Amino acid sequence: MRTATAESADGATATRIETEHAKGAFAAGCGLVLDILKQAVNVLTASGERERTQRDALLAFAVRVLSAGLLYLTQIVLARWMGGYEYGVYVSVWTWVLILGAIPHLGLNLASIRLAPVYRETGDFERLRGLVHGVRLFALGSGTVVMALGLLGVWLFQNHIQNHFVLPIYLALVCVPLYTLTDVQDGIGRGNAWMSIALVPPYILRPLSLLAAMLVAYAADLPMNAATAAAAAIVATWLSGILQAFLLNRRMSDTVPPGPRASDFTAWFKISLPLLVMMSAELLLQNTDVLVVTRFMSPADVGIYFAAGKTMALIMFVHYAVGSAVAHKFAALHARGDRGGLQDFVKDAVNWTFWPSLASAIVILALGKPLLSLFGPQFETGYSVMCILVVGFLTRSAMGPAEYLLNMLGEQKLCAVVLFGAAMLNIALNFILVPRFGLIGAASATAISLTGAALTNAIVIWRRLDIKIAIWKNLPRL
């Protein structure tokens, strides 16, 4: 038999081993934390291109996070104050503003992201000045024309429009010119890597202003209906657009030497028109479900679907934030002919997109019903919509900023074809599935279309650019 002394010695040895293991684990943990902090400090302080781009991505990510929170808060406040029916009317009307406001500039917002870094790399400040001035003037003018035609159309055909939609549509159309201008200024800002100017006015100031205007209306005891919300949207859209224009002018004067402007709309439209097709298809992918639900179901159903869709779409702010930060870098690396640098940077961008999106999806689904209940008790019925839409959103995130890569490397026509095909599929599926399955049909149509577009874009990138963009081809080294 073992003696008590031997057992005591074995116990002491085991304790020492456990202590050493604990010390080792603690040291390894401290080392990991210090390494993360060191990398974070390096990103914030280093002057290298990769670190600057990471800072841009962090800024875009932070703006998108704050914007998502503000937009979500605004939608909750609107739903609570207005009720499900009026909220659904406002959602339907604002969806048309999103579509009509993004078309008049004919894709010059995305063309600016591609052209501005090329002009800077080549020192062509004359065309850069012309781009910044010309595309904004065109956007404001064309947006005004669309607004006027829309107002005329509503006046001529108002007898064929449901009464509760007429006044909100009139008011919402006033937002179109400045919405279009802001869209173009967003592209100019991102193309010049002025991320705060590009993102803060439309994604922070606009929802804050909308919320503030609605608070004033509430305090003034105005009716909390779709017309009041549309009027508040006018204030928010015009204020953010005008302030962004002022900031953009000041940054131009600080960073670009004064001189003549050279406009080349023929060349710009050759780039922008395929991008317009792509962007229009993107808008249809994002909004067809809401419009078809509006056609076949009640405004209350529209409100429930919109709340569920926007709740799940919170994960997409990662995709858009990374895309906003890296698009100009894709164009710059391509202009230099730096093939190796481009492939390495694509790998970074894919990982920056997918993993935060996956983590966000898990958290949002876990909190889905409580989040929907913030809109009102009837909104919890939209949880099944979230569970379906997440498939399409995550598949898209798994391909990283694929559309941005295609557009910045001159493959915008193929990207437009892919997205246009997906948009047509989305329209067809929505008209087939919504009358039969309601909100579940709308979510299924959108998820199938998003998945098909993402996988097809990945194949196009592989075949045309010889880059494998899917996350499973770009896993980080452990």
C-alpha positions in Angstrom: 0.0 0.0 0.0 1.1 3.5 -0.7 2.0 5.6 2.3 0.4 8.9 3.2 3.7 10.6 2.6 3.9 9.2 -1.0 0.3 10.2 -1.7 1.0 13.7 -0.3 4.1 14.0 -2.6 2.0 12.9 -5.6 -0.7 15.4 -4.7 1.9 18.2 -4.4 3.4 17.2 -7.8 0.0 17.3 -9.4 -0.7 20.7 -7.8 2.6 22.0 -9.1 1.8 20.7 -12.6 -1.7 22.2 -12.6 -0.2 25.5 -11.3 2.4 25.5 -14.1 -0.4 24.8 -16.7 -2.4 27.6 -15.2 0.5 29.9 -15.4 1.2 28.9 -18.9 -2.4 29.4 -20.0 -2.5 32.8 -18.2 0.8 33.8 -20.0 -0.6 32.6 -23.3 -3.8 34.5 -22.8 -1.9 37.7 -21.8 0.3 37.2 -24.9 -2.8 37.0 -27.1 -4.3 40.1 -25.6 -1.1 42.0 -25.9 -0.7 40.8 -29.5 -4.3 42.0 -30.3 -3.7 45.3 -28.6 -0.4 45.7 -30.5 -2.1 45.0 -33.8 -4.9 47.5 -32.9 -2.4 50.2 -32.0 -0.5 49.5 -35.3 -3.7 49.8 -37.3 -4.5 53.1 -35.6 -1.0 54.7 -35.8 0.8 53.1 -38.7 1.0 55.0 -42.0 1.1 52.0 -44.3 -1.6 51.6 -47.0 -3.0 48.4 -45.5 -3.3 50.1 -42.1 -4.9 53.1 -43.6 -7.4 50.9 -45.4 -8.1 49.1 -42.2 -8.8 52.4 -40.5 -11.2 53.3 -43.3 -12.9 49.9 -42.8 -13.1 50.5 -39.1 -14.6 53.9 -39.6 -17.1 52.7 -42.1 -17.9 49.8 -39.8 -18.4 52.1 -36.9 -20.6 54.4 -38.9 -22.7 51.5 -40.2 -23.1 50.1 -36.7 -24.3 53.5 -35.3 -26.4 54.0 -38.4 -28.0 50.6 -38.1 -28.8 51.4 -34.4 -30.3 54.8 -35.3 -32.3 53.5 -38.2 -33.6 50.7 -36.1 -34.5 53.1 -33.2 -36.2 55.4 -35.7 -38.3 52.5 -37.2 -39.3 51.4 -33.7 -40.4 54.9 -32.7 -42.3 55.3 -36.0 -44.1 52.0 -35.6 -45.0 52.7 -32.0 -46.3 56.2 -32.6 -48.0 55.6 -36.0 -49.4 52.1 -35.5 -48.9 49.2 -37.8 -51.2 50.5 -40.6 -49.8 54.0 -41.0 -46.3 52.6 -40.5 -46.9 50.2 -43.4 -48.1 53.1 -45.6 -44.9 55.1 -44.8 -42.7 52.1 -45.5 -44.3 51.6 -48.9 -43.9 55.2 -49.9 -40.3 55.5 -48.6 -39.4 52.3 -50.6 -40.3 54.2 -53.8 -38.0 57.1 -52.7 -35.1 54.6 -52.3 -35.7 53.4 -55.9 -36.5 56.7 -57.6 -33.7 58.6 -55.8 -31.1 56.1 -56.8 -31.8 56.1 -60.6 -31.5 59.7 -61.8 -27.7 59.9 -61.5 -27.4 57.0 -63.9 -24.8 55.1 -61.8 -22.4 58.1 -61.5 -22.1 57.4 -57.8 -20.4 54.1 -58.4 -18.5 55.4 -61.3 -17.1 58.1 -59.0 -15.7 55.4 -56.6 -13.8 53.9 -59.5 -12.7 57.1 -61.3 -11.6 59.3 -58.4 -8.7 57.1 -57.2 -7.5 56.6 -60.8 -7.4 60.4 -61.4 -5.6 60.8 -58.1 -3.1 58.0 -58.9 -2.3 59.6 -62.3 -2.3 63.2 -61.0 -5.2 64.2 -63.3 -6.7 66.8 -61.0 -8.3 68.6 -63.9 -10.7 65.7 -64.5 -11.0 65.0 -60.8 -12.3 68.6 -60.3 -14.6 68.1 -63.3 -15.9 64.8 -61.9 -16.7 66.3 -58.5 -18.5 69.3 -59.9 -20.1 67.7 -63.0 -21.7 64.6 -61.5 -23.2 66.5 -58.6 -24.8 69.1 -60.9 -26.2 66.3 -63.1 -27.5 64.4 -60.1 -29.3 67.4 -58.7 -30.8 68.3 -62.1 -31.9 64.8 -63.0 -33.4 64.3 -59.5 -35.4 67.4 -59.9 -36.8 66.2 -63.2 -37.8 62.8 -61.7 -39.5 64.7 -58.8 -41.5 66.9 -61.2 -42.6 63.9 -63.3 -43.6 62.0 -60.2 -45.6 64.9 -58.9 -47.3 65.3 -62.3 -48.0 61.5 -62.4 -49.6 61.4 -59.0 -51.8 64.5 -59.9 -53.0 62.9 -63.1 -53.7 59.4 -61.7 -54.6 60.1 -58.1 -58.1 58.7 -58.6 -56.4 55.3 -59.2 -54.3 55.6 -56.0 -55.7 54.6 -52.6 -56.5 57.8 -50.7 -54.2 57.1 -47.7 -51.2 57.0 -50.1 -51.7 60.2 -52.1 -50.4 62.9 -49.6 -47.5 60.8 -48.3 -46.4 60.2 -52.0 -46.6 63.9 -52.8 -44.4 64.7 -49.8 -41.9 61.9 -50.3 -41.2 62.9 -53.9 -39.8 66.2 -52.6 -36.9 64.1 -51.1 -35.8 62.7 -54.5 -33.4 65.5 -55.7 -31.4 65.7 -52.5 -31.5 62.0 -52.0 -30.0 61.6 -55.5 -27.3 64.3 -54.8 -26.4 62.6 -51.5 -26.0 59.3 -53.3 -23.5 60.8 -55.7 -21.6 62.7 -53.0 -21.4 59.4 -51.1 -19.6 57.9 -54.1 -17.3 60.9 -54.5 -16.3 60.7 -50.8 -15.6 57.0 -50.9 -13.6 57.3 -54.1 -11.4 59.9 -52.5 -11.2 57.9 -49.2 -13.0 60.7 -47.3 -15.1 58.1 -45.4 -16.6 60.5 -42.8 -17.9 62.9 -45.5 -19.2 60.0 -47.5 -21.0 58.1 -44.7 -21.8 60.3 -41.8 -24.4 62.7 -43.4 -26.6 60.0 -45.1 -26.2 57.3 -42.4 -26.0 59.2 -39.2 -27.3 62.8 -39.7 -30.3 61.8 -41.9 -31.8 59.3 -39.4 -31.0 61.6 -36.5 -32.7 64.4 -38.3 -35.8 62.3 -39.1 -36.1 61.2 -35.5 -35.7 64.8 -34.3 -38.3 66.1 -36.7 -40.7 63.4 -35.6 -40.1 64.3 -31.9 -40.9 67.9 -32.7 -44.1 66.8 -34.5 -45.0 64.6 -31.6 -44.4 67.4 -29.1 -46.5 69.8 -31.3 -49.3 67.3 -31.1 -49.4 66.7 -34.9 -51.0 63.6 -36.2 -48.6 60.6 -36.1 -49.3 59.3 -39.6 -47.5 58.6 -42.8 -47.8 62.1 -44.1 -46.1 63.6 -41.0 -43.3 61.0 -41.4 -42.9 61.9 -45.0 -42.7 65.6 -44.1 -40.0 64.8 -41.5 -38.1 62.8 -44.2 -38.0 66.0 -46.3 -36.3 67.9 -43.5 -33.8 65.0 -42.9 -32.9 64.4 -46.5 -32.4 68.1 -47.5 -30.4 68.9 -44.3 -28.0 66.0 -44.6 -27.5 66.5 -48.4 -26.8 70.3 -48.1 -24.4 69.8 -45.2 -22.6 67.0 -47.0 -22.2 69.3 -50.1 -20.6 72.0 -47.9 -18.2 69.5 -46.3 -17.2 68.0 -49.7 -16.5 71.5 -51.1 -14.3 72.3 -48.1 -12.3 69.1 -48.4 -11.8 69.6 -52.1 -10.4 73.1 -51.5 -8.0 71.7 -48.8 -6.7 68.7 -50.7 -6.9 69.4 -54.4 -5.1 72.3 -56.0 -7.3 74.9 -57.7 -7.4 74.9 -61.5 -9.6 74.3 -64.5 -12.2 71.5 -64.7 -12.4 68.9 -67.4 -15.7 67.0 -67.9 -15.8 63.8 -69.8 -19.4 62.6 -69.5 -19.1 60.3 -72.5 -16.4 58.3 -70.8 -18.1 58.5 -67.5 -21.4 57.2 -68.8 -19.7 54.3 -70.5 -18.6 53.2 -67.0 -21.8 54.3 -65.2 -24.6 52.9 -67.4 -23.7 49.2 -66.8 -23.3 50.2 -63.1 -26.8 51.7 -63.3 -28.2 48.4 -64.4 -26.4 46.7 -61.6 -27.5 49.2 -59.0 -31.1 49.1 -60.3 -31.0 45.3 -60.0 -29.6 45.7 -56.5 -32.5 48.0 -55.5 -35.0 45.5 -56.9 -33.3 42.7 -55.0 -33.6 44.7 -51.8 -37.1 46.1 -52.3 -39.2 44.0 -54.6 -40.5 41.9 -51.7 -41.8 45.0 -49.9 -43.5 46.3 -53.0 -45.1 43.0 -53.9 -46.3 42.5 -50.3 -47.8 46.0 -50.6 -49.6 44.9 -53.8 -51.2 41.7 -52.4 -51.4 42.3 -48.6 -52.4 45.0 -46.1 -50.3 47.9 -44.9 -50.1 46.2 -41.5 -48.5 43.1 -43.2 -46.1 45.4 -45.0 -45.0 46.9 -41.7 -44.4 43.5 -40.1 -42.4 42.3 -43.1 -40.4 45.5 -43.3 -39.6 45.3 -39.5 -38.5 41.7 -39.8 -36.5 42.2 -42.9 -34.7 45.3 -41.6 -33.9 43.5 -38.3 -32.3 40.6 -40.1 -30.6 42.9 -42.6 -28.7 44.5 -39.7 -26.0 41.9 -40.5 -25.5 43.4 -44.0 -24.0 46.6 -42.5 -20.8 44.7 -42.3 -20.9 43.8 -46.0 -21.6 47.4 -47.0 -19.1 48.9 -44.5 -16.2 46.7 -45.8 -17.3 47.4 -49.4 -17.4 51.1 -48.8 -13.9 51.0 -47.3 -12.1 48.8 -49.8 -13.7 49.7 -53.2 -11.3 52.5 -54.0 -8.3 50.3 -52.9 -9.4 47.6 -55.4 -9.3 50.2 -58.1 -6.0 51.7 -57.0 -4.2 48.3 -56.8 -5.6 47.4 -60.2 -4.4 50.7 -61.7 -0.9 50.0 -60.4 -0.9 46.4 -61.8 -0.2 45.0 -58.3 -1.6 41.5 -58.8 -0.2 40.0 -55.7 -1.3 42.9 -53.5 -4.8 42.7 -54.9 -5.2 39.0 -54.2 -3.9 39.4 -50.6 -6.2 42.4 -50.1 -9.2 40.4 -51.5 -8.5 37.7 -48.9 -8.5 40.3 -46.1 -11.7 41.8 -47.4 -13.6 38.5 -47.5 -12.6 37.6 -43.9 -13.5 41.1 -42.7 -16.9 40.6 -44.3 -17.9 37.1 -43.4 -16.9 36.4 -39.8 -18.5 39.6 -38.2 -21.6 38.9 -40.4 -21.9 35.4 -39.0 -21.5 36.5 -35.4 -24.1 39.3 -35.9 -26.5 36.8 -37.5 -26.3 34.4 -34.5 -26.9 37.3 -32.0 -29.8 38.8 -34.0 -31.5 35.4 -34.4 -31.1 34.7 -30.7 -32.7 38.1 -29.9 -35.1 38.1 -32.8 -38.5 37.9 -31.1 -37.6 40.4 -28.3 -36.3 42.8 -31.0 -39.5 42.5 -33.1 -41.7 43.0 -30.0 -40.2 46.5 -29.7 -42.2 47.5 -32.7 -45.4 46.2 -31.2 -46.7 42.8 -30.0 -48.1 41.9 -33.5 -44.7 42.2 -35.1 -43.3 39.0 -33.5 -45.1 37.1 -36.2 -42.3 38.2 -38.5 -39.6 36.0 -36.9 -40.0 33.2 -39.5 -39.2 35.9 -42.1 -35.9 36.5 -40.4 -35.0 32.8 -40.3 -35.4 32.5 -44.0 -33.7 35.8 -45.1 -30.6 35.0 -43.1 -29.7 32.3 -45.6 -29.4 34.7 -48.4 -27.7 37.4 -46.4 -25.0 35.0 -45.1 -24.4 33.5 -48.5 -23.8 36.9 -49.8 -21.4 37.8 -47.0 -19.5 34.5 -47.6 -18.5 35.9 -51.0 -17.1 39.1 -49.5 -17.5 42.4 -51.4 -17.8 40.6 -54.7 -19.8 43.3 -56.5 -17.3 46.0 -55.5 -14.4 43.9 -56.9 -16.1 43.3 -60.2 -17.1 46.9 -60.6 -13.7 48.4 -59.7 -11.8 46.0 -62.0 -13.8 46.7 -65.2 -16.2 43.8 -65.0 -19.2 45.9 -64.3 -21.1 44.6 -67.3 -21.0 41.0 -66.2 -21.9 42.0 -62.6 -24.9 43.9 -64.0 -26.0 40.9 -66.0 -25.8 38.7 -62.9 -27.7 41.1 -60.7 -30.2 41.8 -63.4 -30.9 38.1 -63.8 -31.3 37.7 -60.0 -33.6 40.7 -59.8 -35.8 39.3 -62.6 -35.9 36.0 -60.7 -36.8 37.8 -57.5 -39.7 39.6 -59.2 -41.0 36.4 -60.7 -40.7 34.4 -57.5 -42.3 37.1 -55.4 -45.3 37.3 -57.7 -45.6 33.5 -57.7 -45.0 32.9 -53.9 -46.5 35.9 -52.2 -50.2 35.3 -53.2 -49.8 31.7 -52.1 -47.6 31.9 -49.0 -47.7 35.5 -47.9 -44.8 36.9 -46.0 -43.0 33.5 -46.0 -43.2 33.5 -49.8 -41.6 37.0 -50.0 -38.8 36.0 -47.8 -38.1 32.8 -49.7 -38.1 34.6 -53.0 -35.5 37.1 -51.8 -33.3 34.5 -50.1 -33.2 32.3 -53.2 -32.4 35.3 -55.4 -29.6 36.6 -53.1 -28.1 33.2 -52.9 -28.1 32.7 -56.6 -26.6 36.2 -57.3 -23.8 35.6 -54.7 -22.8 32.2 -56.0 -22.9 33.4 -59.7 -20.7 36.4 -58.9 -18.1 34.2 -57.2 -18.0 32.0 -60.4 -17.6 35.1 -62.6 -14.7 36.4 -60.4 -13.0 33.0 -60.6 -13.4 32.7 -64.4 -12.7 36.3 -65.4 -10.2 37.5 -62.7 -8.7 34.2 -61.6 -9.5 35.1 -58.0 -11.3 32.6 -55.6 -13.4 34.9 -53.4 -15.5 32.4 -51.4 -14.7 32.4 -47.7 -13.9 28.7 -47.8 -11.1 29.5 -50.2 -9.8 32.4 -48.0 -9.8 31.0 -44.5 -7.3 32.8 -42.2 -4.1 30.9 -41.3 -4.1 29.7 -37.7 
